[in-house]
């Protein structure tokens, strides 16, 4: 069986398992008497030192260790890096959102219950905190906020593989994320198939221009008229989000208080594209990156992303469809699913996508056996 046939057979397996899970056919007795545990620690990164926005180079990282980690001291595990959204932190994944006492509300519960029911097997989950002082790194190297791509792909990876019993190979390593984290997973996955072999983007944001992420959004005019950081921080969410994006995509250490150039400028009262920032933003949109990294994308074992029909961030379903269409036109294997939901409401429950889609996808496609 060649690589293409192997990849296709695995993806067919993913689809079949997803159907079984939705139908409730994979329900078995609890086979683990113990549960996995969380470790939260600080990871120092030289990549984040001496930044214009005064980011801390010591980052919180939460790590889920599976049930047998402490009782099987020679066993090694596949790893999924899980990236959070804008204004969130690593704690987003481990705190209750719905407050309904649903036993599937957090990553640790999703993992413990999913493993116990044999929906998927044991994996290590790594959740870094990439909240910047303005709201998010977009997992991108920046001359203003620090080299967050390097932190994720190099510093964090080295720390985790050096300290924990991982299967330290791309075939056993995946990356996923929600919203800004979905963007990060897709971007880092397409740039580093030698690091991650499987990618999943949940409601990935900022894949390209569309919806409210266009010149028509009045927040662009507001941010251009703002003169102080306080004006923006006290304003609409999109104003702060634009600063976060600009600090990641078009940073400029010489332009306080935002330390960034913006992709539009007011010309005689009308917004117009402004260079070099407009092109810099486009160069960081995955829709515009596909051709450059086409060969990398073909090396992935699996690429999947999704979008809720009712996502309150209108650009997400629009640009996710556009990304899928472009991948299809270029013959790049992937899965794109739209579902009945909004930005967060279908993630955490027993039938939510973390349990029925994301973790089974990684478990099937990642190597779980030590080749030695």
N, C-alpha and C positions, 0 to 999 in steps of 0.2 A: 504494500500500500504506500503510495507516494504521499508527500507532505500535504498536498491539496486534499486528497481523499481522506487522509487522517483527520484533517481539520474539519472537513464537512461531516464526517461520521460523528465527531465529537459534538458539533453544533446540533446535529439531529438528535443526539442523546440529550442535550440540554433542553431542547424543545419538548421532547417526550417526558422528561422528568418534570418540567414545569407543568405539563398537563396533569400528570399524576398528582402533583402537589395541590393544584387548584381543585381537583376532584376529590381530594381528601383520601386517596387510595394508599398513600404512603404513611401509614400510621402504625407504629410498632411499639412494643413495650419499652420503657426506659431501660437502656442497657448500661448507663453510666450511674454509678452510685455517688460520684463526686461531681462537682461543677468546676468550670474554669474560673480563673481569677483575674483581677485587674492589677496592673502595676502602673504607677504614675511616677515619672521621674523627670529630671532636667537633663537636656542634651545641649551642650555648648557647641556653637558653630562659629568657626572663623569667618564663614561666608557672610555672617550678619553683623560683624563688628564695625564700629565707626560709621554709622549711617547718618544721613542728613536729618532723617525723621526720628533719630534716637531710639531705634528699636533695640530691644533686649536680645543679645546673642544667646541667652540661656532660655531654651524653649521647653515648655511642658510637653511631654509625650505620654499618652496613655496606651498601654499594651495589654491586650487580652491574651492570656495563656490558657490553652485548652485543658480539659479535665485530666488527661493523663500526663500532663507536663511534669508534675512533681513525682509521680509514681513510676514513670518510665524514663529514667535518667539518660538513656542512650538514644532515645527516639528523637528524630528531627521532623520539622513540620513545614509545610508550605506557608507562605506569608501573603497577606493582603494588606496593602497600605490604603487607608481610608481617610479621605480628605474632606474637610468641612467647608461650609459656605461662607459668604461674606458676612461680617460682623459676628460670626460664630467662633467657637473654639473647639478643641478636642472634647471638652465636656459635653458638647451638643450630642455626641454619640452615646453618652453613658448616663444621662439624666432622663427621668420620666418626662414625656411631653404631654401625654393625654390625660394623666392623672385618673385613669379608670381602673387601676389595678390589673390591667391586662398583662399577663406574664410574658409578653413579647415586646415591651415598650423600649428596651434599650439594646445596644449591641451585645452586651454580655448575656442578656436573657435570650435574645434571638439565637446567639451561638449555643448557649447551654441547652435550650429546648430543641433547637434544630438538630444538634448532634445527638441528643437523647432519642429523638424520633427518627434518626437516621435519614433525615432530609439531605444532609451533607456530612462530611467528616471533619476531623479536627484540623484547625488552622490557627495560626497566630495572626491577630489583627493589630496593626500599628496605626495609631491615630495621633498625628502631630498637631500642635497648636500653631497656626500660621496667621493669627490675628495680628495685624499691624496697628500702630497707633492711630491710623485713620480708618481701619476696618478690614483689611485683607491684603494678602500678598499676591493673589492670582498665580501663585506658584511659579513666578517669573523672576528672572534676574533683573535687578533694577539698580541703577546708579544712585538712587535716592533711599530706598527702603532696605536694600541688601539683596544678596544673591539667593533668592528663595528656591529657585530650581536646583542650584548646587547643594543647598541644604538638604532638600528632599532626596535628590538622586544620589548624592555622594555622602555627605556627613551623617545624615540619619541612617542611611542604608548601612554604612560602615559600622555605626554604633550598634544597630540591631543585630547584624550578622556576627559581630564580635562578641556580643554579650549573651545572646539567646540561641537556642538550638534550632536554628532555621535550616531549611534546605537552601543553601546560598547559591542559587542558580536561577537564571531568568525563567526557565521552564517551570519553576516552582514559586514564582513571584508574580503577584498581580497588583493592580492599582485601580481604585474606585473612588468616587466622590459624589457629593451632592451640590448642585448649583455651581458656585464658584469652584467647589471641589470636583464637580463633574467636568468643568472646563479643564481643571488641572490634570485630571486623570487622562483625558483625551489628548491634551497637549503633550504631557510628559510621556505618555504611551507611544505616541507617534514619533517622538524624538529619540526615545531610548528603548527600542525593542530588545537591546542587549541587557537591559535591566529588568523590564517587565514584559511578560509574554501575553498577559490577558488584561483587558481594559473594560471597565464598566462605568458609564456616566449616567448618574441619576439626575434628571431634570437639568442637564448641563447648560450653564448660562454663557452668554457672550461668545457664541460660536461665530457670529457675524452681525452685520447690520440688519435690523428688522424690528418691527413692532415699535416699542417705546425707545429702543436703542437706535435712534435715528436723529437727524438734524431737526426734526419737528418737535422733539421733546423740549419744552420750555426750560428745563433744568440746565441745558447747555447755555442759554442766554443768562440765566441767573448766576451761574458760576463765573461767567466772564465779567459780570458786573460786581461780583463780590471782591472785597479788598481785605477782609480779615478771615481767619480760620473760624472765629466764633459765628460769623454770618452763615457759614456753610454747615457747621456742626448743629446749629439750631434750626436749620431749614429742612427741606424735604429730603427723604431718603436718597433720591436720585442725585441730588447735588453731592452728597458725600460719596456715593458710588462712583460718580464721574471722577472725583479726585482720586479715589482708590485705583481706578482703571488707568488714569493718566500717570500716576506715580509708578505703576507697573509697566505700562506700554510706552509712554513718552516722558520719562523722568528728566528733570532739569534741575540740578543742584543749585543753579544760579537764580532760581525764580521762587524765592519765598513769598508768601507763607505756604504755598501749595507744593512747591518744588516739582513743578511739572508744566509741560506745554499741553494745550488742549487741541482737539482735532478740528475745532471750528473757531472762527473769529467773526466779530461783528464788523461788517463793512457797510457803511452808510445805513446802519440800523437793521441790516439783514445778515443772517448767519451764512457763512460761506466756509467750505473746507479750507483748513489752514495747514500748510506744510511746515516742518516735516512730520508733525504729529499725526495728521490724518493717515498718511502712509504707514507710519509706525503702528498705529492701531490695527490697520488692515493686516499688516504682516504678522500680528499676534492673534488674529482670528483663525481658528482651525479651518474654516471653510476656505480661507486663502492660503493655508499652509499645506493642503493635501498634495498638490503637485510636487512641492519640494520634498515631501517625505513619503511619496507614494511607495517607494521600494521598502521603506521601513514598515509601513502599514501592512504590506503583504507578508511580512515576517511574523506578525502577531498570530498567536494561536486562537485568539478570540477578541472581537471588538463589539461591544453592545452599548447602546444608550437608549434612553426612553424619555417620554414627556407626557405629562397629564394634559388632557384636553382643556381643563379649566385652570391651568397655571395662571396665577395672578400676574406673573411677569410675562407679558404677551410675546416678547421676543423669543422666549425659549421654545415653544412648539413650532413657531415659524422657522427659526434657524435650525432646529433639529431636523425638520423635514428637508430643509435645503441641504444640510450636511449629508443626510442619507442619500438624497438624489445625486449629489456630486460623487459620493463614494460609489454608488451604483454605476454611474456613467463611466467611471474609471475602472470598473471591474474589481473593486476592492471588497472582499468578503466582510460582512458585518450584519448585525441585527439591530433594527430600530423598531421600537414598539411605542404606540400611543395607548393610553389607558384612561379610564374614567376617574379623574382625580385632579387635585390641585398641586401646589408646590411641595406640600409635606404630608398630606393626609393619608396617603396609601403606603407609607414606609414601614411602620413599626408593628402592626398587629400580627396575629398568627397567620393571617392570609396576606399580610403586607409584602411589599416587593423585596425587602431585605431578606426575608425568610424564604420566599417562594421563587425569587428570580436571581438576586445578586449572589448570595452565598452558594446556591447550587451551581450557578454558572462557573464560579471559580473552582469549586470542588471537582467538577467534571473535567475542566480544561487544564488545571495545574497538575504537574507531577507531584504525587504525594509520597513517593518512595525514594529513599536515598539510593543513588546509582552505585555507590561504593559497595 
